[in-house]
Amino acid sequence: MSEEKKFDRGSALSIFGSDRREDFMSLAFALIIALGVYLAY
């Protein structure tokens, strides 16, 4: 069995070209949402 399995992260559904940029943008959106919730209550 010389078949190598590669894990697919679903990059075909991503709007960003790189996974690193997608990770940073999702972190930024999470921080903005958390800040909004914190200031609202």
Residue pairs with C-beta under 8 A, 6 or more apart in sequence:
9 19
11 19
14 22
15 22
16 22
16 25
